[in-house]
Amino acid sequence: GLLILAVLAGPMIGLGVFRLATGVERGRAQAHLDRRVAAEALAIERVLAADLEVLHALRPLFESGAPVPPERFMAVAEPIIARRPSLHALEWIPRVARGARSAHERSLRENGFDGYMIRERTVTGELVAAVDREWYYPVAYVVPIEGNERAIGFDLGSDTLRREAIDRAAAAGEIA
């Protein structure tokens, strides 16, 4: 009887030790993963904070409420983009009322953006003239233009998530 008990207890003890060792190793792996995730999150947070500083640097251009000439926007934005590889583009997105849409589109076409129009994306991804709405938030200028040509004229207000962010930013007076 004692021999049978010892034969049966051996695997049970082995299984218990295996489970204990596995739990300890899993805990170590989880702690290591948690440290790596925290370090990566901190790195991302630092990059985002630096990128937000760019927005604060551009803010004085627009605070007066006076129209900002495209050349001025480009002159300020180009060196910022050159120094910030984490940024792919800086865009100037005015708020355009329904009644000012035609004048806005004409003005940009006259200033070198042939064929400029306020556009939105269809469910198939095609860019088409934006539907009639009270306000538009089109990408009027983008730095760099190269590689971002399709963004010009895109109405951020036509995208639900972007529109919600714009509305939150406007309501709070803060970056969203």
C-alpha positions as a Markdown table, in Angstrom:
| # | Residue | x | y | z |
|---|---|---|---|---|
| 1 | Gly | 0.0 | 0.0 | 0.0 |
| 2 | Leu | 2.8 | 2.4 | 0.9 |
| 3 | Leu | 4.5 | 1.7 | -2.4 |
| 4 | Ile | 1.3 | 2.5 | -4.4 |
| 5 | Leu | 0.9 | 5.7 | -2.4 |
| 6 | Ala | 4.5 | 6.7 | -3.1 |
| 7 | Val | 4.0 | 5.9 | -6.8 |
| 8 | Leu | 0.9 | 8.0 | -7.0 |
| 9 | Ala | 2.2 | 10.9 | -4.8 |
| 10 | Gly | 5.4 | 11.3 | -6.9 |
| 11 | Pro | 3.5 | 12.6 | -10.0 |
| 12 | Met | 1.2 | 14.7 | -7.9 |
| 13 | Ile | 4.1 | 16.4 | -6.2 |
| 14 | Gly | 5.8 | 16.8 | -9.5 |
| 15 | Leu | 2.7 | 18.4 | -11.0 |
| 16 | Gly | 2.4 | 20.7 | -8.0 |
| 17 | Val | 6.1 | 21.8 | -8.3 |
| 18 | Phe | 5.6 | 22.3 | -12.1 |
| 19 | Arg | 2.5 | 24.5 | -11.5 |
| 20 | Leu | 4.3 | 26.5 | -8.8 |
| 21 | Ala | 7.4 | 27.0 | -11.1 |
| 22 | Thr | 5.1 | 27.9 | -14.0 |
| 23 | Gly | 3.2 | 30.5 | -11.9 |
| 24 | Val | 6.5 | 32.1 | -10.7 |
| 25 | Glu | 7.8 | 32.2 | -14.3 |
| 26 | Arg | 4.5 | 33.7 | -15.6 |
| 27 | Gly | 4.7 | 36.3 | -12.8 |
| 28 | Arg | 8.2 | 37.2 | -13.8 |
| 29 | Ala | 7.3 | 37.5 | -17.5 |
| 30 | Gln | 4.2 | 39.6 | -16.6 |
| 31 | Ala | 6.4 | 41.9 | -14.5 |
| 32 | His | 8.9 | 42.2 | -17.3 |
| 33 | Leu | 6.1 | 43.0 | -19.8 |
| 34 | Asp | 4.6 | 45.5 | -17.5 |
| 35 | Arg | 7.9 | 47.4 | -17.2 |
| 36 | Arg | 8.4 | 47.4 | -21.0 |
| 37 | Val | 4.8 | 48.6 | -21.6 |
| 38 | Ala | 5.3 | 51.4 | -19.0 |
| 39 | Ala | 8.6 | 52.4 | -20.6 |
| 40 | Glu | 7.1 | 52.5 | -24.1 |
| 41 | Ala | 4.0 | 54.4 | -22.8 |
| 42 | Leu | 6.3 | 57.0 | -21.2 |
| 43 | Ala | 8.3 | 57.3 | -24.5 |
| 44 | Ile | 5.1 | 57.8 | -26.5 |
| 45 | Glu | 3.9 | 60.3 | -23.9 |
| 46 | Arg | 7.1 | 62.3 | -24.2 |
| 47 | Val | 6.9 | 62.4 | -28.1 |
| 48 | Leu | 3.2 | 63.5 | -27.9 |
| 49 | Ala | 4.0 | 66.2 | -25.4 |
| 50 | Ala | 6.8 | 67.5 | -27.7 |
| 51 | Asp | 4.4 | 67.4 | -30.6 |
| 52 | Leu | 1.8 | 69.3 | -28.7 |
| 53 | Glu | 4.4 | 72.0 | -28.1 |
| 54 | Val | 4.4 | 72.5 | -31.9 |
| 55 | Leu | 0.7 | 73.3 | -31.8 |
| 56 | His | 1.4 | 75.9 | -29.1 |
| 57 | Ala | 4.2 | 77.4 | -31.2 |
| 58 | Leu | 1.7 | 77.8 | -34.1 |
| 59 | Arg | -1.0 | 79.3 | -31.9 |
| 60 | Pro | 0.2 | 82.9 | -32.0 |
| 61 | Leu | -0.3 | 82.9 | -35.8 |
| 62 | Phe | -4.0 | 82.5 | -35.4 |
| 63 | Glu | -4.8 | 84.2 | -32.0 |
| 64 | Ser | -5.4 | 87.7 | -33.5 |
| 65 | Gly | -8.2 | 86.4 | -35.6 |
| 66 | Ala | -6.8 | 88.1 | -38.7 |
| 67 | Pro | -6.4 | 86.0 | -41.8 |
| 68 | Val | -3.0 | 84.2 | -41.9 |
| 69 | Pro | -1.4 | 84.4 | -45.3 |
| 70 | Pro | -0.5 | 81.0 | -46.6 |
| 71 | Glu | 3.2 | 82.0 | -47.1 |
| 72 | Arg | 3.4 | 82.9 | -43.4 |
| 73 | Phe | 1.9 | 79.6 | -42.3 |
| 74 | Met | 4.3 | 77.7 | -44.6 |
| 75 | Ala | 7.3 | 79.8 | -43.4 |
| 76 | Val | 6.6 | 78.9 | -39.8 |
| 77 | Ala | 5.5 | 75.3 | -40.4 |
| 78 | Glu | 8.3 | 74.1 | -42.7 |
| 79 | Pro | 11.2 | 74.5 | -40.2 |
| 80 | Ile | 9.1 | 72.8 | -37.5 |
| 81 | Ile | 8.4 | 69.8 | -39.7 |
| 82 | Ala | 12.1 | 69.6 | -40.6 |
| 83 | Arg | 13.0 | 69.4 | -36.9 |
| 84 | Arg | 10.3 | 66.9 | -35.8 |
| 85 | Pro | 10.5 | 63.6 | -37.6 |
| 86 | Ser | 7.6 | 62.2 | -35.6 |
| 87 | Leu | 5.3 | 64.6 | -37.4 |
| 88 | His | 4.2 | 63.7 | -40.9 |
| 89 | Ala | 2.4 | 66.9 | -41.6 |
| 90 | Leu | 1.1 | 70.2 | -40.2 |
| 91 | Glu | -2.2 | 71.3 | -41.6 |
| 92 | Trp | -4.1 | 74.6 | -41.5 |
| 93 | Ile | -7.8 | 73.9 | -41.2 |
| 94 | Pro | -10.0 | 76.9 | -41.2 |
| 95 | Arg | -13.7 | 76.9 | -40.1 |
| 96 | Val | -15.7 | 77.7 | -43.2 |
| 97 | Ala | -19.4 | 78.6 | -43.0 |
| 98 | Arg | -21.8 | 77.2 | -45.7 |
| 99 | Gly | -22.3 | 80.7 | -47.1 |
| 100 | Ala | -18.5 | 81.3 | -47.4 |
| 101 | Arg | -17.7 | 77.9 | -49.1 |
| 102 | Ser | -17.7 | 79.2 | -52.7 |
| 103 | Ala | -15.5 | 82.2 | -51.8 |
| 104 | His | -13.1 | 80.0 | -49.9 |
| 105 | Glu | -12.8 | 77.5 | -52.7 |
| 106 | Arg | -12.3 | 80.3 | -55.3 |
| 107 | Ser | -9.7 | 82.0 | -53.2 |
| 108 | Leu | -7.6 | 78.8 | -52.9 |
| 109 | Arg | -7.9 | 78.1 | -56.6 |
| 110 | Glu | -6.8 | 81.7 | -57.3 |
| 111 | Asn | -3.8 | 81.2 | -55.0 |
| 112 | Gly | -2.4 | 78.2 | -56.9 |
| 113 | Phe | -4.5 | 75.2 | -55.8 |
| 114 | Asp | -6.0 | 74.4 | -59.2 |
| 115 | Gly | -9.2 | 72.4 | -58.8 |
| 116 | Tyr | -9.4 | 73.0 | -55.0 |
| 117 | Met | -12.7 | 72.1 | -53.5 |
| 118 | Ile | -13.9 | 71.0 | -50.1 |
| 119 | Arg | -14.2 | 67.2 | -50.3 |
| 120 | Glu | -15.2 | 64.2 | -48.2 |
| 121 | Arg | -14.6 | 60.5 | -48.4 |
| 122 | Thr | -17.3 | 58.1 | -49.6 |
| 123 | Val | -17.7 | 54.7 | -48.0 |
| 124 | Thr | -15.6 | 53.3 | -50.8 |
| 125 | Gly | -12.8 | 55.8 | -50.0 |
| 126 | Glu | -13.3 | 58.0 | -53.0 |
| 127 | Leu | -12.9 | 61.8 | -52.5 |
| 128 | Val | -15.9 | 63.7 | -53.7 |
| 129 | Ala | -17.4 | 67.2 | -53.3 |
| 130 | Ala | -18.5 | 67.6 | -49.7 |
| 131 | Val | -22.3 | 67.5 | -49.1 |
| 132 | Asp | -24.0 | 70.7 | -47.9 |
| 133 | Arg | -23.6 | 71.4 | -44.2 |
| 134 | Glu | -23.5 | 74.4 | -41.9 |
| 135 | Trp | -19.7 | 74.3 | -41.2 |
| 136 | Tyr | -16.7 | 72.8 | -43.0 |
| 137 | Tyr | -13.2 | 72.2 | -41.7 |
| 138 | Pro | -11.1 | 71.7 | -44.9 |
| 139 | Val | -7.4 | 71.2 | -45.0 |
| 140 | Ala | -6.5 | 74.4 | -46.7 |
| 141 | Tyr | -2.7 | 74.1 | -46.4 |
| 142 | Val | -0.4 | 71.3 | -45.5 |
| 143 | Val | 3.3 | 71.1 | -44.9 |
| 144 | Pro | 4.9 | 69.2 | -46.5 |
| 145 | Ile | 2.7 | 69.2 | -49.6 |
| 146 | Glu | 4.6 | 66.3 | -51.2 |
| 147 | Gly | 3.0 | 63.1 | -50.1 |
| 148 | Asn | 0.0 | 64.9 | -48.6 |
| 149 | Glu | -1.7 | 66.2 | -51.8 |
| 150 | Arg | -4.8 | 64.2 | -51.3 |
| 151 | Ala | -5.4 | 65.8 | -47.9 |
| 152 | Ile | -5.8 | 69.3 | -49.4 |
| 153 | Gly | -9.5 | 70.2 | -49.4 |
| 154 | Phe | -10.5 | 67.2 | -47.2 |
| 155 | Asp | -13.2 | 68.3 | -44.7 |
| 156 | Leu | -12.3 | 67.0 | -41.3 |
| 157 | Gly | -15.9 | 67.8 | -40.3 |
| 158 | Ser | -17.1 | 65.0 | -42.6 |
| 159 | Asp | -15.4 | 62.4 | -40.4 |
| 160 | Thr | -17.3 | 61.6 | -37.2 |
| 161 | Leu | -14.3 | 61.1 | -34.9 |
| 162 | Arg | -12.5 | 64.2 | -36.1 |
| 163 | Arg | -15.6 | 66.3 | -35.9 |
| 164 | Glu | -16.2 | 65.2 | -32.3 |
| 165 | Ala | -12.6 | 66.2 | -31.5 |
| 166 | Ile | -13.0 | 69.6 | -33.2 |
| 167 | Asp | -16.2 | 70.2 | -31.3 |
| 168 | Arg | -14.6 | 69.2 | -28.0 |
| 169 | Ala | -11.6 | 71.5 | -28.7 |
| 170 | Ala | -13.8 | 74.4 | -29.6 |
| 171 | Ala | -16.1 | 74.0 | -26.6 |
| 172 | Ala | -13.2 | 73.7 | -24.1 |
| 173 | Gly | -10.7 | 76.0 | -25.8 |
| 174 | Glu | -8.2 | 73.2 | -25.5 |
| 175 | Ile | -6.4 | 70.8 | -27.8 |
| 176 | Ala | -8.3 | 67.6 | -28.4 |
